Each structure stands twice: as C-alpha cells, then as structure tokens.
Amino acid sequence: LWLAVHLLLAKQHRERSVAGQWVGVAGLTLAGPAAYYVATGSLGSTALAIGLLSFLYFGFPIYYVQFKVSPASRQADNPPLGIRLRRGRQTLLYQALSLALAAALAVTGIAPWSALAAFVPATIQVLVGVLRPSPQLSMKRLGFTQVGHSIAFGVLLALVFRLLAT
C-alpha cells in the first residue's frame, strides 16, 4: 500500500512534498515491528508500541529540517524570542504533539513511560535549534546530526524494550 501511494506521488512529482515524506515515514516505521516479529516470532502490543513511537519520532525531521533550511531561520540578526518562536512554531508544535501522543500511549499502557526517554535528544535539538538560531547552515552537518539522533532514538528505544523484557 505504501509503495503504491509513493509511486502515485512520484508520478505527480510530489514525492518530496510533506505528504510524500509522511508516506516515507510510514513505510520506514514498519521496519520496527517487522524486526520485532523476526526476533520474537510474535506481533503484539510491543510491536505496535515500537511502530507507533517510531512513527511519531520520524515525523520530527520533516518539520525540523524544513525549519532549518528556511531563510527565515538563518538570518544573521538575533531576533527577539517571540520571532524565534514564531519561526519555529511548526517544529515546536510537532515535537509537543509527538511527546503528548507518546505520553498518551504510556497512559493507555501501549508503551512504557520510559520510552519517552528516546525523544529527549530530539526535543533538546528542537529547543536549541529554535531558541538559538544559527545563520550558518551546513547541510552535511544537519544530515549527520539527524542520522545521529535517529540512531540514538533506535538505541534508546531498543534498550527500553530490552530492559522491560528481562
């Protein structure tokens, strides 16, 4: 299904749109439950939690990278806090929403509370990125930083679920 939607978006030259990126995120996050199934032979609430938490996390770069590459976020002036918050509004709102939804998964018992720790590095990145704008943008550094945060998320999430299994 995801491949068909992606191919449709590609045909319309919209695969790099926000919708196209969300399709990619949805496809990417299927790897978590699939890996859990391969390792355990079962698809249960843990696989669901891994998939949902991954979906929430991997939506973050869509907005953060958009924010970082926008000309408004790279202006040399040091704008007042209100302007910085307005410029980073989408990124901040998405991060707050993803944390709230991850907490809701914990409240309902779908995910453990400790899984929220996997969101801490990205949350710090968002806050620093919005509150301390940098006029210099290195796409290479931004890319490596995103990869590093993704690895940290995966390791932290794996540790959370591994520690719960023992």
KOLGUZA-757381 format. One record per residue (C-alpha): residue number from 1; residue in three letters; x, y, z. Coordinates in steps of 0.001 Angstrom, whole numbers, plus 524288, in hexadecimal, padded with zeros to 5 digits. Layout:
KOLGUZA-757381
@resi->NUM | resn->ALA | px->X | py->Y | pz->Z
...
//
This chain:
KOLGUZA-757381
@resi->1 | resn->LEU | px->80000 | py->80000 | pz->80000
@resi->2 | resn->TRP | px->80A9B | py->809AE | pz->803DC
@resi->3 | resn->LEU | px->8123E | py->806AF | pz->7F799
@resi->4 | resn->ALA | px->80633 | py->808FB | pz->7EF31
@resi->5 | resn->VAL | px->803AA | py->81618 | pz->7F5B4
@resi->6 | resn->HIS | px->811EC | py->819E5 | pz->7F414
@resi->7 | resn->LEU | px->811AF | py->8162B | pz->7E5C1
@resi->8 | resn->LEU | px->80560 | py->81E36 | pz->7E3C9
@resi->9 | resn->LEU | px->80BBE | py->829F2 | pz->7EA47
@resi->10 | resn->ALA | px->8180D | py->827F5 | pz->7E21A
@resi->11 | resn->LYS | px->80FED | py->827B2 | pz->7D5B6
@resi->12 | resn->GLN | px->80A46 | py->834D0 | pz->7D9CA
@resi->13 | resn->HIS | px->817FC | py->839D4 | pz->7DD4A
@resi->14 | resn->ARG | px->813AB | py->83B58 | pz->7EB68
@resi->15 | resn->GLU | px->81C0D | py->830ED | pz->7F1E9
@resi->16 | resn->ARG | px->823E6 | py->83B76 | pz->7F8F5
@resi->17 | resn->SER | px->817E5 | py->84297 | pz->7FDE4
@resi->18 | resn->VAL | px->81421 | py->841C0 | pz->80C2C
@resi->19 | resn->ALA | px->80A2C | py->8373D | pz->80887
@resi->20 | resn->GLY | px->814A1 | py->82FBE | pz->80139
@resi->21 | resn->GLN | px->81DC1 | py->830A8 | pz->80CD3
@resi->22 | resn->TRP | px->81311 | py->82B92 | pz->815DE
@resi->23 | resn->VAL | px->8111E | py->81FF2 | pz->80CD4
@resi->24 | resn->GLY | px->81FAA | py->81D67 | pz->80DF9
@resi->25 | resn->VAL | px->81F08 | py->81E77 | pz->81CC1
@resi->26 | resn->ALA | px->813BE | py->814D6 | pz->81D3A
@resi->27 | resn->GLY | px->81B49 | py->80B37 | pz->814E1
@resi->28 | resn->LEU | px->827B7 | py->80D05 | pz->81CCA
@resi->29 | resn->THR | px->820F2 | py->80AB5 | pz->829B1
@resi->30 | resn->LEU | px->81C05 | py->7FD83 | pz->8253A
@resi->31 | resn->ALA | px->82A0C | py->7F8D1 | pz->826F6
@resi->32 | resn->GLY | px->828DD | py->7F994 | pz->835D2
@resi->33 | resn->PRO | px->81D65 | py->7F03A | pz->83760
@resi->34 | resn->ALA | px->8230A | py->7E79F | pz->82C91
@resi->35 | resn->ALA | px->83006 | py->7E685 | pz->833C3
@resi->36 | resn->TYR | px->828C0 | py->7E381 | pz->8405E
@resi->37 | resn->TYR | px->8212A | py->7D8D5 | pz->83967
@resi->38 | resn->VAL | px->82D9A | py->7D2F5 | pz->833C0
@resi->39 | resn->ALA | px->83412 | py->7D303 | pz->8412F
@resi->40 | resn->THR | px->8288F | py->7CDC1 | pz->8490E
@resi->41 | resn->GLY | px->81F63 | py->7C72E | pz->83F84
@resi->42 | resn->SER | px->813D2 | py->7CEF5 | pz->8448A
@resi->43 | resn->LEU | px->80CA0 | py->7DB73 | pz->84150
@resi->44 | resn->GLY | px->806A1 | py->7E0CB | pz->84D9A
@resi->45 | resn->SER | px->80565 | py->7ED3E | pz->8553D
@resi->46 | resn->THR | px->8141F | py->7EF0F | pz->855C9
@resi->47 | resn->ALA | px->8151A | py->7EECC | pz->846EE
@resi->48 | resn->LEU | px->809DC | py->7F88E | pz->8464F
@resi->49 | resn->ALA | px->81090 | py->8017A | pz->8502A
@resi->50 | resn->ILE | px->81D65 | py->800F7 | pz->848A7
@resi->51 | resn->GLY | px->81664 | py->80460 | pz->83C05
@resi->52 | resn->LEU | px->80E6B | py->80F89 | pz->841B3
@resi->53 | resn->LEU | px->819D2 | py->81585 | pz->84928
@resi->54 | resn->SER | px->82262 | py->81499 | pz->83D13
@resi->55 | resn->PHE | px->817D2 | py->81AFA | pz->834CE
@resi->56 | resn->LEU | px->816F7 | py->8263C | pz->83E68
@resi->57 | resn->TYR | px->825AF | py->827D4 | pz->83F1E
@resi->58 | resn->PHE | px->828CF | py->82719 | pz->830A6
@resi->59 | resn->GLY | px->81EC1 | py->8318D | pz->82D6B
@resi->60 | resn->PHE | px->82722 | py->83B31 | pz->834F5
@resi->61 | resn->PRO | px->831C1 | py->83D00 | pz->82A89
@resi->62 | resn->ILE | px->8278C | py->840C5 | pz->82070
@resi->63 | resn->TYR | px->824DA | py->84D4F | pz->827D9
@resi->64 | resn->TYR | px->83225 | py->84F7F | pz->82E03
@resi->65 | resn->VAL | px->839C4 | py->84EC5 | pz->82145
@resi->66 | resn->GLN | px->82FA9 | py->8576F | pz->81A89
@resi->67 | resn->PHE | px->83187 | py->8613F | pz->82574
@resi->68 | resn->LYS | px->8406B | py->860B8 | pz->824E6
@resi->69 | resn->VAL | px->84134 | py->862AC | pz->81631
@resi->70 | resn->SER | px->8375B | py->86DC9 | pz->815EA
@resi->71 | resn->PRO | px->83DA3 | py->87B11 | pz->81388
@resi->72 | resn->ALA | px->83677 | py->880DC | pz->81F3E
@resi->73 | resn->SER | px->83D68 | py->877BA | pz->828BC
@resi->74 | resn->ARG | px->84ADF | py->87B5C | pz->8238A
@resi->75 | resn->GLN | px->84A48 | py->88A18 | pz->82439
@resi->76 | resn->ALA | px->85677 | py->89020 | pz->82A15
@resi->77 | resn->ASP | px->84ED9 | py->898D9 | pz->83346
@resi->78 | resn->ASN | px->84BDD | py->893DA | pz->840C0
@resi->79 | resn->PRO | px->83D12 | py->89580 | pz->840E2
@resi->80 | resn->PRO | px->83535 | py->896AC | pz->84D5D
@resi->81 | resn->LEU | px->83027 | py->88A3A | pz->853A2
@resi->82 | resn->GLY | px->82256 | py->88C53 | pz->84E72
@resi->83 | resn->ILE | px->82722 | py->88C97 | pz->84067
@resi->84 | resn->ARG | px->82FA6 | py->88083 | pz->8427A
@resi->85 | resn->LEU | px->8240B | py->87939 | pz->84830
@resi->86 | resn->ARG | px->81B59 | py->87D72 | pz->83CE7
@resi->87 | resn->ARG | px->82571 | py->878E8 | pz->832F4
@resi->88 | resn->GLY | px->826D7 | py->86BBB | pz->83999
@resi->89 | resn->ARG | px->81854 | py->86A45 | pz->83C9C
@resi->90 | resn->GLN | px->815DF | py->85E3A | pz->83411
@resi->91 | resn->THR | px->821BF | py->85728 | pz->83938
@resi->92 | resn->LEU | px->81E73 | py->85A4E | pz->84756
@resi->93 | resn->LEU | px->81030 | py->85680 | pz->8458A
@resi->94 | resn->TYR | px->813B6 | py->84991 | pz->83F2E
@resi->95 | resn->GLN | px->81D63 | py->84647 | pz->849E4
@resi->96 | resn->ALA | px->81381 | py->849BA | pz->8547B
@resi->97 | resn->LEU | px->808FE | py->841C5 | pz->84D94
@resi->98 | resn->SER | px->811D3 | py->835FD | pz->84BE6
@resi->99 | resn->LEU | px->815A7 | py->8366F | pz->85A45
@resi->100 | resn->ALA | px->8075F | py->837A6 | pz->85E35
@resi->101 | resn->LEU | px->8038B | py->82C27 | pz->8559E
@resi->102 | resn->ALA | px->80EF4 | py->82405 | pz->85AB2
@resi->103 | resn->ALA | px->80A65 | py->8273E | pz->86882
@resi->104 | resn->ALA | px->7FC8B | py->8234B | pz->864A8
@resi->105 | resn->LEU | px->801F2 | py->81634 | pz->86008
@resi->106 | resn->ALA | px->8083B | py->814B8 | pz->86D6D
@resi->107 | resn->VAL | px->7FBC5 | py->81895 | pz->8749E
@resi->108 | resn->THR | px->7F3FF | py->80E69 | pz->86D0D
@resi->109 | resn->GLY | px->7FE57 | py->80413 | pz->86FBD
@resi->110 | resn->ILE | px->801F9 | py->80240 | pz->8616B
@resi->111 | resn->ALA | px->80FCB | py->8075D | pz->863B6
@resi->112 | resn->PRO | px->81800 | py->8085F | pz->87004
@resi->113 | resn->TRP | px->81A5E | py->815BC | pz->87617
@resi->114 | resn->SER | px->828F6 | py->813A7 | pz->874CD
@resi->115 | resn->ALA | px->8276F | py->813DE | pz->865F6
@resi->116 | resn->LEU | px->825F3 | py->822A7 | pz->866C9
@resi->117 | resn->ALA | px->8348F | py->82317 | pz->869CB
@resi->118 | resn->ALA | px->836F6 | py->81FD7 | pz->85B71
@resi->119 | resn->PHE | px->830DA | py->82CFC | pz->857D8
@resi->120 | resn->VAL | px->839C8 | py->83513 | pz->860A9
@resi->121 | resn->PRO | px->84534 | py->83743 | pz->85720
@resi->122 | resn->ALA | px->83C2F | py->83BEB | pz->84C31
@resi->123 | resn->THR | px->8349F | py->8449B | pz->8559A
@resi->124 | resn->ILE | px->84138 | py->84B0B | pz->85A09
@resi->125 | resn->GLN | px->8452B | py->84CB4 | pz->84BC9
@resi->126 | resn->VAL | px->8384B | py->8538C | pz->848B2
@resi->127 | resn->LEU | px->8392E | py->85CA2 | pz->85447
@resi->128 | resn->VAL | px->84749 | py->86051 | pz->85186
@resi->129 | resn->GLY | px->844A5 | py->8619F | pz->842EA
@resi->130 | resn->VAL | px->83935 | py->86ACD | pz->844E7
@resi->131 | resn->LEU | px->83E1D | py->87281 | pz->8508F
@resi->132 | resn->ARG | px->84C08 | py->8743C | pz->84B7E
@resi->133 | resn->PRO | px->84B12 | py->87627 | pz->83CCA
@resi->134 | resn->SER | px->8576D | py->874DD | pz->834D9
@resi->135 | resn->PRO | px->859BA | py->87CF2 | pz->82898
@resi->136 | resn->GLN | px->862E8 | py->87251 | pz->82387
@resi->137 | resn->LEU | px->85CCB | py->86613 | pz->81DD9
@resi->138 | resn->SER | px->864AB | py->85A20 | pz->81A99
@resi->139 | resn->MET | px->85C0A | py->85027 | pz->813D7
@resi->140 | resn->LYS | px->86652 | py->845D3 | pz->81671
@resi->141 | resn->ARG | px->8665F | py->848BC | pz->824FC
@resi->142 | resn->LEU | px->85789 | py->84945 | pz->8255D
@resi->143 | resn->GLY | px->856C0 | py->83C19 | pz->81E92
@resi->144 | resn->PHE | px->860B1 | py->835A4 | pz->82778
@resi->145 | resn->THR | px->859F6 | py->83B6C | pz->83357
@resi->146 | resn->GLN | px->84CEE | py->835C2 | pz->82EF0
@resi->147 | resn->VAL | px->85328 | py->82877 | pz->82CAC
@resi->148 | resn->GLY | px->85964 | py->82929 | pz->83A28
@resi->149 | resn->HIS | px->84C7D | py->82C8A | pz->8408A
@resi->150 | resn->SER | px->845BD | py->82177 | pz->83941
@resi->151 | resn->ILE | px->84FF8 | py->817DE | pz->83E07
@resi->152 | resn->ALA | px->84EC1 | py->81D14 | pz->84BDE
@resi->153 | resn->PHE | px->83FFE | py->81B93 | pz->84B14
@resi->154 | resn->GLY | px->84121 | py->80D95 | pz->84643
@resi->155 | resn->VAL | px->84B24 | py->809D8 | pz->8508C
@resi->156 | resn->LEU | px->84379 | py->8101A | pz->85B9F
@resi->157 | resn->LEU | px->836BF | py->809EA | pz->8572D
@resi->158 | resn->ALA | px->83D36 | py->7FCA4 | pz->855D6
@resi->159 | resn->LEU | px->8430F | py->7FDF3 | pz->86375
@resi->160 | resn->VAL | px->835E6 | py->80199 | pz->8693F
@resi->161 | resn->PHE | px->82F2E | py->7F5BE | pz->8636F
@resi->162 | resn->ARG | px->83AC1 | py->7ECCC | pz->8661F
@resi->163 | resn->LEU | px->83B24 | py->7F0BB | pz->8747C
@resi->164 | resn->LEU | px->82C80 | py->7EE7A | pz->87596
@resi->165 | resn->ALA | px->82E02 | py->7E0E3 | pz->86FD3
@resi->166 | resn->THR | px->837DB | py->7DCA7 | pz->87A2F
//
